[in-house]
């Protein structure tokens, strides 16, 4: 697991440096990507999917709202839940930053075959699922 943590840390560091150049931070990027995949998403859903504390993600989402990248609304079926919606400006930001992230991803995977990448994804999903099981078995 040491190598996985080390690799993820280096990838995050490289991505953070590239995102900072355009005024974006890593947690904001993760939140925007999650909302892009599943919009709307609640703040707690974003926190869970990004493996981030709810209080931290709440602050991140509030910053994104101030930048007009997302809007917040109460869920119709449960007013206690705050939903996050991507704005048109947020969609443009995601498109721009995806190009930045794509360069880093391509650099990271440049000597890997499609089969290698598929295997890597399958194995890391399984590791994550194993660690996410209730009771820590």
N, C-alpha and C positions, 0 to 999 in steps of 0.2 A: 504493500500500500504506500510505502514511502515514495516510490517513483511516481505513483499516480498523483499524490499530493504535491510533490515537487513539480511535476509537469503542469498540473492545473494552476499552481501558483505562478509559474513562469508565463503561462498563457494569459492568466488574468493580469499580470503585470504588464505584458506587452500590449494587451487590449486597453488597459487603463491609460497607459501612456499615449496611445494613439487617439483614444476618445477625448482625453484632456485637451488635446490640441484644438478641438472644436467646441470645448466648453461642456462636454458630457462626462459623467462619471460612470463607473462600472455598474453600480446598483441601479442607477437610472436606466442604463442601457438594458439590463436584465428585465426590469419592470416593463419597459416599452416593448421588448421582444415578447414577453409573456402576454401582454394585452394584444399585441398584433396577432398572436396565435389564437387567442380566445378572448374575443371582445363582446360584451364587457366581461371583466373579471373583478371579483371583489378584492379588496386590499388583502384580506386574509388568504385568499387563493393565490395571489401574487407572492405573498410572503412564503407560503408553503412550497410553492413550485420553485422558488429561488433559494430555498433553504436559508431564509433570513428572518430575524425576529420581527414580529408584527409591529412593534413600536418603531423599529428602524424603517421598515417599509412604509409605514404611515407617513413618516417625515419625507421619505423619498418621493412618494406620490404627491404630497403637498408641494414639494419643490417643482415637480413636473407640471402641476396645475398652475403654479405661478408663472412658469415659462410658456403656458398655453399649449402644452404638448398633449395634455389630457384634460378631460372634464370629469367631475365627480357628481354622482347622483345616488339618491337612495333607491334601493331595489324595490320595485313595485310590490313584490310578494312578501317582503320583510324589510321594513323601514330601518331596522337596526343595521342593515348591511349596506356599506358604501361600495358602489360599483364604479369602476374606472373605465372610461371610454376614450379611445384615441381620437384626437382632433385631426383635421387636415394637416395642420402644421406638424403634429406628431408623426403622421404618416410620412411626410417629406423628410423629417429628421431620421426616422427609421431607415428609409431608403438610402439616405446619404451615409449613415453610419454602418449599414450593412456592407457597403462597398469597403469601408475601412476594416471591418471585422473579417470580411472575406479574404482580404490580402493576408492577414495574419493566419487565418485558417489554412489557406493554400500553402503558405510557408511551412506551417507545422506539419502538414500532411504530404509535402512534395515528393517524398520517396516511398510513399505507401500506395499499394494497389487498391483498386476499388474493393476487392475481396478483403484486404487487410483492414480497411476502414469499416467495412460492414462487420467484420469480426470484432474489432475494437468497440464499436457501438453496442453490439450485442452483449459483449462481456461486461462493459461498464454499466449497462442497464441492469444486468443480473446482479452485479456487486451492489448497486444502489438499492435494488429491490430486497436483497438479502439484509442489508443494513437497516432498511425501513420496516422490516417485519416487527410486529408487536412482540414485546417481551424480550427482544434482543437475542433470539435463539440462534 
